[in-house]
Amino acid sequence: MHHATAIVETDTIGPETNVWAYAHVMPGAIVGNRVNIGDHAFVEGGAVIGDNVTLKNSVCVWEGITIEDDCFIGPAVTFTNDRNPRSPRMDAAAARYAQGKSWLVKTVVRRGCSIGAASTICPGLDLGTFAMIAAGSVVTRDVPAFALVMGSPARRVADVCSCGQRLPGKFDDCDCEACGETATQRVQRGFK
C-alpha cells in the first residue's frame, strides 16, 4: 500500500510493502517485501532494503546503504555515504563527484540489527547481525554481532539477545533470561 502523498518511483519494491505519507522512494532503489516506510522517509536510488524492515519516520537511506532483512531503523536515523563531503556544484569538488567510486562509501546494516532514534551512522561501516545501537548514538566504527553500543562516539557496553534484551554476559556464553534463547541457538541464528 502506498499513501496518496507518497512518491514511489522504483519498480523493485515488494508487494506487501507500505509507504506512508510524504515518503519518497527514488528510481533504482531496491525495497524488499513486508517493509514499512514511515512518513517523510527518503530512500535514494542505489539503496538496498531487505525484507521485513521497519524504517520509522524521517529516515533517509542514501545510495550505497544496504539494510538486510529484519532490521529496525528508528525515527530520524541519519546515514552518511561520503567521508569528505563537499558540494558537487563547487568547482573545486566537481571532478571528484563525476564518478561514484571516487567518493561513495558503502555501509551494511546486517540482519536483525536495530538502530535507535536520532542515531548518526558514519560511512563505510558494518553494523553486525542483531546488534543494537542505542538512541542518539554516533557510530564511527564497525559494530560486532549482538553488541549493544551507545554514546558519542558509540562504545560497546554489553551484548544483547536476538530478542533485543540485554544479556548478563557475552552473547555466545549465556542464555537469555527474557526469551530463553540459548547461546548455541543465538550463535546459529546470528551467523547463518
Buried (B, 14 or more C-beta within 10 A) or exposed (E): EBBEEBEBEBEEBBEEBBBBBBBBBBEBBBBBBBBBBBBBBBBBBBBBBBBBBBBBBBBBBBBBBBBBBBBBBBBBBBBBBBEEEEEEEEEEBEEBBEEEEEBBBBBBBBBBBBBBBBBBBBBBBBBBBBBBBBBBBBBBBBBBBBBBBBEEEBEBEBBBBBEBBBBEEEBBEBBBEEEEBEBEBBBEBBEE
